[in-house]
Amino acid sequence: MLDLIIFLLLLQYIDCANITVQPVSINTTLNSTVVFSCEGTGNELSFKVNNEPATNTDVIAKGFSATSSVHDGTRRAELQAIAYEHNNNTKVRCRVVTDEPLQSVLSNAAILMIQGLLASVVDLNYTFINGSSVLLTWTAPYTLDNVPITGYYIVDFNELLNITTTTNNITLSPTNPDPCILNNVSVSPINDVGIGSSNNISFYYERVPLITPPVSILPVIDGQQISLNISINVSELCKGEYPNGITVTILNTHNNEIQDNSIIAQVNDQLMITGVTTVPNNLNAFIVNISLSNNGGEFLPTPSFGFGFLGRVTSIDSSIDNCSTINITWTAPTVDDRVFIQYYILRIYDAITGSLVDTVSIYDTSYQFVDNNLFIHRLYICYNWS
């Protein structure tokens, strides 16, 4: 019992190695100076850098320096580190040692991570607010935690303009921009190290041309389907004056809107903007209006286009007067009041050889055909209209 009491009395004078404050990992920018701290109880407290003593000359040469102090039995050590590029991902520990009993304890590892110049921004895009104002947006590049991006550096090469912003977007509104010149803009992230890599984007400012470009429409009939091939001659325009909004409105002959489509435009090698739209099958006569626009506004109106497509003649009938005379009648196709059938064309073919026998223009809906070889011929009826 006496031995136990003596041991307990002596134990209070024995130092035990203990880390009371662990060093923590630090993220910082290139060439900055940081300090790791550690506290513990024991006879000696020191730092190890990548498992080498901080007092090692090679460690000191890399930009590390350690100091220590003691207060009320608690030892405190500090390791100052310069964030040179070669010190990135350095592992730092502190070590406390007691002499009696001989004991050594290592702290948890703390990592020095260094952020250099930032990579370029991503997802750089532009959106037209109007023809002369553009909203640029982007996504920030990766950066270490607690190492902030302090801003973004924007260079508009055409406007000779340098701007710094702290947001992920900016509106560019130059005075009287030229739609003929390709505008080039770069965006670079900034941190305490400096200006990082740039990302570039190009676009044309847009405006409405003084003269609306010529528009032509070519109808194409495939069976019962009518397609309209639309061409816009932009050879006299700057690229920033090209229409990128093309609306095709189809009206009936009473000016009632039947269909309104926006078509996708493509520019070919002949500097023609082309697009295709279809016409409802139940329209034989119709009017087409083309509306053009870009981000600068609406173009001046284009002339209307009128089209009419007639159906077939119907109720074709024939009667024979004698062996060489046949009377042929038919019913005119239904047409719009504004469409006038000028004449019909009858084509007569030899039923055996298939060769054309005769072609006749008729201004009525009947015809008398006389031929001694009547029964070896077959007849086709066509017509012209306006």
C-alpha positions as CSV (number, residue, x, y, z in Angstrom):
1,M,0.0,0.0,0.0
2,L,2.8,2.4,0.8
3,D,4.5,1.6,-2.5
4,L,1.3,2.6,-4.4
5,I,1.1,5.9,-2.6
6,I,4.7,6.7,-3.4
7,F,4.1,5.8,-7.1
8,L,1.1,8.1,-7.3
9,L,3.1,11.0,-5.7
10,L,6.0,10.5,-8.2
11,L,3.6,10.3,-11.1
12,Q,2.7,14.0,-10.9
13,Y,6.3,14.9,-11.6
14,I,6.5,12.7,-14.7
15,D,5.9,14.4,-18.1
16,C,3.8,12.5,-20.6
17,A,4.1,13.3,-24.3
18,N,0.8,14.7,-25.6
19,I,-0.4,16.8,-28.6
20,T,-3.1,19.2,-27.4
21,V,-3.5,21.3,-30.6
22,Q,-3.1,19.5,-33.9
23,P,-1.8,21.3,-37.0
24,V,-4.4,21.8,-39.7
25,S,-4.1,21.6,-43.5
26,I,-3.8,24.9,-45.3
27,N,-4.8,25.9,-48.9
28,T,-3.1,29.0,-50.2
29,T,-2.0,30.8,-53.3
30,L,1.4,30.6,-54.9
31,N,4.2,32.5,-53.2
32,S,2.1,33.4,-50.2
33,T,3.4,32.8,-46.6
34,V,1.4,30.6,-44.2
35,V,2.0,29.4,-40.6
36,F,1.2,26.0,-39.1
37,S,0.7,25.8,-35.3
38,C,1.0,23.0,-32.9
39,E,0.7,22.7,-29.1
40,G,1.6,19.9,-26.7
41,T,3.1,18.8,-23.4
42,G,6.6,17.3,-23.1
43,N,10.2,18.2,-23.0
44,E,10.5,19.1,-26.7
45,L,8.1,20.1,-29.5
46,S,9.2,20.3,-33.1
47,F,7.9,20.0,-36.7
48,K,8.7,17.5,-39.4
49,V,8.3,18.4,-43.0
50,N,7.8,15.4,-45.4
51,N,9.2,13.3,-42.5
52,E,12.3,15.4,-42.3
53,P,13.1,17.7,-39.3
54,A,12.2,21.3,-39.9
55,T,15.7,22.2,-38.8
56,N,17.2,20.2,-41.8
57,T,19.1,22.6,-44.0
58,D,17.4,21.2,-47.1
59,V,14.0,21.8,-45.5
60,I,15.0,25.4,-44.6
61,A,16.2,26.0,-48.1
62,K,12.8,25.1,-49.4
63,G,11.2,28.0,-47.5
64,F,10.4,26.5,-44.1
65,S,11.4,28.0,-40.7
66,A,10.3,26.8,-37.2
67,T,10.1,28.4,-33.8
68,S,8.9,27.2,-30.4
69,S,8.0,28.6,-27.0
70,V,6.8,27.3,-23.6
71,H,4.2,28.9,-21.3
72,D,2.9,27.4,-18.1
73,G,4.1,24.0,-19.1
74,T,2.5,24.0,-22.5
75,R,4.8,24.1,-25.5
76,R,3.8,25.9,-28.7
77,A,5.6,25.5,-32.0
78,E,5.0,27.4,-35.3
79,L,6.2,26.5,-38.8
80,Q,6.3,29.3,-41.3
81,A,6.2,28.1,-44.9
82,I,6.5,30.0,-48.2
83,A,4.2,28.6,-50.8
84,Y,6.7,28.0,-53.5
85,E,5.5,25.8,-56.3
86,H,7.8,22.9,-55.2
87,N,6.2,23.0,-51.8
88,N,2.7,22.0,-53.1
89,N,1.3,19.0,-51.3
90,T,3.9,19.1,-48.5
91,K,3.1,16.9,-45.5
92,V,3.5,18.6,-42.1
93,R,3.5,17.0,-38.7
94,C,4.6,18.1,-35.2
95,R,6.4,15.8,-32.7
96,V,6.5,16.0,-29.0
97,V,9.1,14.1,-26.9
98,T,9.5,13.4,-23.2
99,D,12.8,12.4,-21.6
100,E,11.5,10.4,-18.6
101,P,9.9,8.3,-19.6
102,L,11.4,8.4,-23.1
103,Q,8.3,8.9,-25.3
104,S,7.5,10.4,-28.7
105,V,4.2,11.3,-30.2
106,L,3.4,12.5,-33.8
107,S,0.5,14.6,-34.7
108,N,-1.9,14.0,-37.5
109,A,-0.6,15.0,-41.0
110,A,-1.5,18.5,-42.3
111,I,-1.1,19.2,-46.0
112,L,0.1,22.4,-47.6
113,M,-1.8,22.8,-50.9
114,I,-0.9,25.6,-53.2
115,Q,-3.1,27.3,-55.9
116,G,-1.3,28.9,-58.7
117,L,-2.7,30.8,-61.6
118,L,-6.2,29.7,-62.3
119,A,-7.3,27.7,-65.4
120,S,-9.7,29.4,-67.9
121,V,-13.3,29.8,-67.2
122,V,-15.7,27.3,-68.7
123,D,-19.1,27.4,-70.4
124,L,-18.4,30.9,-71.9
125,N,-21.5,31.9,-73.8
126,Y,-23.2,35.0,-75.1
127,T,-26.8,36.1,-75.3
128,F,-28.1,39.0,-77.3
129,I,-30.1,41.5,-75.2
130,N,-30.6,43.5,-78.4
131,G,-28.4,43.9,-81.5
132,S,-25.9,46.1,-79.8
133,S,-25.9,44.7,-76.2
134,V,-24.5,41.2,-75.4
135,L,-24.7,39.3,-72.1
136,L,-21.6,37.2,-71.5
137,T,-21.9,34.4,-68.9
138,W,-19.4,31.8,-67.7
139,T,-18.7,29.2,-65.0
140,A,-15.8,29.7,-62.6
141,P,-12.8,27.4,-62.9
142,Y,-11.7,25.0,-60.1
143,T,-9.9,26.6,-57.2
144,L,-8.9,25.2,-53.8
145,D,-11.2,25.7,-50.9
146,N,-10.6,28.9,-49.1
147,V,-8.6,30.3,-52.0
148,P,-11.1,32.7,-53.6
149,I,-11.3,33.9,-57.1
150,T,-11.1,37.6,-56.6
151,G,-12.5,38.7,-60.0
152,Y,-12.5,38.3,-63.8
153,Y,-10.6,40.3,-66.4
154,I,-12.5,40.9,-69.6
155,V,-10.8,42.2,-72.8
156,D,-12.8,43.4,-75.7
157,F,-10.2,43.5,-78.5
158,N,-12.3,45.4,-81.0
159,E,-13.4,48.1,-78.6
160,L,-10.0,48.2,-76.9
161,L,-11.8,47.8,-73.6
162,N,-10.5,46.2,-70.4
163,I,-13.0,45.5,-67.6
164,T,-12.7,43.8,-64.2
165,T,-15.8,42.3,-62.6
166,T,-16.4,40.0,-59.5
167,T,-19.5,38.3,-61.0
168,N,-19.9,35.5,-63.5
169,N,-21.5,37.7,-66.1
170,I,-21.2,41.0,-67.8
171,T,-23.1,43.1,-70.3
172,L,-21.2,44.6,-73.2
173,S,-22.9,47.6,-74.8
174,P,-20.5,49.4,-77.2
175,T,-21.5,52.6,-79.0
176,N,-22.5,52.0,-82.6
177,P,-20.9,48.6,-83.1
178,D,-20.0,47.5,-86.6
179,P,-22.0,44.5,-87.8
180,C,-19.3,43.8,-90.5
181,I,-16.5,43.1,-88.0
182,L,-16.1,40.0,-85.9
183,N,-16.0,40.9,-82.2
184,N,-13.4,39.0,-80.1
185,V,-13.7,38.9,-76.3
186,S,-11.6,37.1,-73.7
187,V,-12.4,36.3,-70.1
188,S,-9.7,35.4,-67.5
189,P,-10.1,34.5,-63.8
190,I,-8.1,36.4,-61.2
191,N,-6.8,35.3,-57.8
192,D,-4.0,36.6,-55.5
193,V,-1.4,35.1,-57.8
194,G,-2.5,37.1,-60.8
195,I,-4.5,36.8,-64.0
196,G,-5.2,33.2,-65.1
197,S,-5.7,31.6,-68.4
198,S,-8.1,33.2,-70.8
199,N,-11.1,31.8,-72.7
200,N,-12.2,33.5,-75.9
201,I,-15.5,34.0,-77.7
202,S,-16.4,35.7,-81.0
203,F,-19.6,37.1,-82.4
204,Y,-21.0,39.8,-84.6
205,Y,-23.1,42.6,-83.2
206,E,-26.4,42.6,-85.1
207,R,-28.5,45.3,-86.7
208,V,-31.3,45.6,-89.2
209,P,-30.0,46.4,-92.7
210,L,-31.3,49.6,-94.4
211,I,-32.6,47.5,-97.4
212,T,-34.3,44.2,-96.9
213,P,-32.5,41.5,-98.9
214,P,-34.3,39.9,-101.9
215,V,-36.5,36.9,-101.2
216,S,-37.6,34.2,-103.6
217,I,-39.9,31.2,-103.2
218,L,-39.8,28.1,-105.3
219,P,-42.8,25.7,-104.9
220,V,-42.1,22.0,-105.1
221,I,-45.0,19.5,-105.6
222,D,-44.5,15.9,-104.5
223,G,-47.8,14.1,-105.0
224,Q,-50.3,16.0,-102.9
225,Q,-47.6,17.7,-100.8
226,I,-46.5,21.3,-101.6
227,S,-43.2,22.5,-100.2
228,L,-41.9,26.0,-100.5
229,N,-38.1,26.4,-100.9
230,I,-37.3,29.9,-99.6
231,S,-34.1,31.7,-100.6
232,I,-32.8,35.0,-99.2
233,N,-29.9,36.7,-101.0
234,V,-27.6,38.1,-98.4
235,S,-24.6,38.7,-100.6
236,E,-24.8,42.5,-100.1
237,L,-25.2,42.3,-96.3
238,C,-22.7,42.2,-93.5
239,K,-22.8,39.0,-91.4
240,G,-24.2,41.0,-88.5
241,E,-27.1,42.0,-90.8
242,Y,-28.1,38.5,-91.7
243,P,-31.7,37.5,-90.7
244,N,-31.7,34.7,-88.1
245,G,-35.5,34.8,-87.6
246,I,-37.6,33.8,-90.6
247,T,-41.4,33.5,-90.2
248,V,-43.5,32.2,-93.0
249,T,-47.2,33.1,-92.8
250,I,-49.6,31.4,-95.2
251,L,-53.0,33.1,-95.9
252,N,-56.0,32.0,-98.0
253,T,-57.3,34.2,-100.7
254,H,-59.5,36.0,-98.2
255,N,-56.4,37.0,-96.2
256,N,-57.2,34.7,-93.3
257,E,-54.2,33.2,-91.7
258,I,-53.9,29.5,-92.2
259,Q,-50.4,28.7,-91.0
260,D,-47.5,30.5,-89.3
261,N,-44.1,28.8,-89.1
262,S,-40.7,29.8,-88.1
263,I,-38.1,28.0,-90.2
264,I,-34.5,27.2,-89.6
265,A,-32.2,29.1,-91.8
266,Q,-28.9,27.9,-93.4
267,V,-26.3,29.9,-95.2
268,N,-24.8,28.2,-98.3
269,D,-21.6,29.0,-100.3
270,Q,-23.5,31.3,-102.6
271,L,-24.4,33.6,-99.7
272,M,-28.0,32.5,-99.8
273,I,-30.0,31.9,-96.7
274,T,-32.3,29.0,-97.4
275,G,-35.2,27.2,-95.6
276,V,-38.1,25.0,-96.3
277,T,-41.8,24.9,-95.2
278,T,-44.8,23.0,-96.2
279,V,-48.3,24.1,-97.3
280,P,-51.5,22.6,-96.0
281,N,-52.9,20.0,-98.5
282,N,-56.3,21.6,-98.8
283,L,-55.1,24.9,-100.3
284,N,-55.1,25.3,-104.0
285,A,-54.6,29.0,-104.0
286,F,-52.8,30.9,-101.2
287,I,-50.7,33.9,-100.3
288,V,-47.2,33.7,-98.6
289,N,-45.8,36.5,-96.4
290,I,-42.2,36.3,-95.3
291,S,-41.1,38.2,-92.1
292,L,-37.3,38.6,-91.4
293,S,-35.6,39.7,-88.2
294,N,-32.4,39.5,-86.2
295,N,-31.4,40.6,-82.7
296,G,-31.3,44.2,-84.0
297,G,-35.1,44.1,-84.7
298,E,-37.6,43.5,-87.5
299,F,-36.7,44.0,-91.2
300,L,-38.8,46.1,-93.5
301,P,-41.7,44.1,-95.0
302,T,-41.1,41.9,-98.1
303,P,-43.7,41.7,-100.9
304,S,-46.3,39.0,-100.7
305,F,-46.2,36.0,-102.9
306,G,-49.4,34.5,-104.5
307,F,-49.7,30.9,-105.6
308,G,-52.4,28.8,-107.1
309,F,-52.4,25.0,-107.8
310,L,-55.4,23.6,-109.7
311,G,-56.8,20.1,-109.3
312,R,-57.5,17.8,-112.1
313,V,-60.4,18.1,-114.6
314,T,-63.2,15.7,-113.7
315,S,-66.1,14.0,-115.3
316,I,-64.4,13.3,-118.6
317,D,-66.9,11.8,-120.9
318,S,-67.1,10.9,-124.6
319,S,-69.7,10.0,-127.2
320,I,-69.2,8.6,-130.7
321,D,-71.1,10.1,-133.6
322,N,-69.7,7.7,-136.2
323,C,-66.6,5.6,-136.6
324,S,-64.4,8.6,-137.1
325,T,-65.8,11.3,-134.8
326,I,-65.8,11.4,-131.0
327,N,-67.2,14.2,-128.8
328,I,-65.2,14.7,-125.6
329,T,-66.5,16.7,-122.6
330,W,-65.1,17.4,-119.1
331,T,-65.8,19.5,-116.0
332,A,-63.4,22.3,-115.1
333,P,-61.5,22.0,-111.7
334,T,-62.7,24.1,-108.8
335,V,-60.7,27.3,-108.7
336,D,-60.5,30.5,-106.6
337,D,-62.4,33.4,-108.1
338,R,-59.1,35.2,-108.8
339,V,-57.7,32.2,-110.8
340,F,-58.6,32.2,-114.5
341,I,-58.1,29.1,-116.6
342,Q,-56.7,30.3,-119.9
343,Y,-57.1,27.1,-122.0
344,Y,-56.9,23.3,-122.0
345,I,-54.4,21.2,-123.8
346,L,-55.5,17.9,-125.3
347,R,-52.8,15.4,-126.2
348,I,-53.7,12.4,-128.3
349,Y,-51.4,9.4,-128.4
350,D,-51.3,6.2,-130.5
351,A,-52.4,3.4,-128.2
352,I,-50.1,0.9,-130.0
353,T,-46.9,2.8,-130.5
354,G,-47.3,5.4,-127.7
355,S,-46.3,8.2,-130.0
356,L,-48.0,11.6,-129.9
357,V,-50.5,12.0,-132.6
358,D,-51.8,15.5,-132.0
359,T,-51.9,18.4,-129.5
360,V,-54.8,20.8,-129.4
361,S,-55.5,24.0,-127.4
362,I,-59.1,24.3,-126.4
363,Y,-60.8,27.3,-124.8
364,D,-63.9,25.4,-123.7
365,T,-64.7,22.2,-121.8
366,S,-65.6,20.1,-124.9
367,Y,-63.9,19.1,-128.2
368,Q,-64.9,17.1,-131.2
369,F,-62.1,14.8,-132.5
370,V,-62.2,13.4,-136.1
371,D,-59.8,10.7,-137.1
372,N,-60.2,7.6,-139.2
373,N,-58.0,5.6,-136.8
374,L,-60.0,6.8,-133.8
375,F,-60.0,3.6,-131.9
376,I,-56.3,3.2,-131.6
377,H,-55.8,6.5,-129.8
378,R,-55.9,7.6,-126.3
379,L,-56.4,11.1,-124.9
380,Y,-54.8,13.3,-122.2
381,I,-56.2,16.7,-121.1
382,C,-54.0,19.4,-119.5
383,Y,-54.6,23.1,-119.0
384,N,-52.9,26.4,-118.4
385,W,-54.2,29.0,-115.9
386,S,-53.4,32.4,-114.6
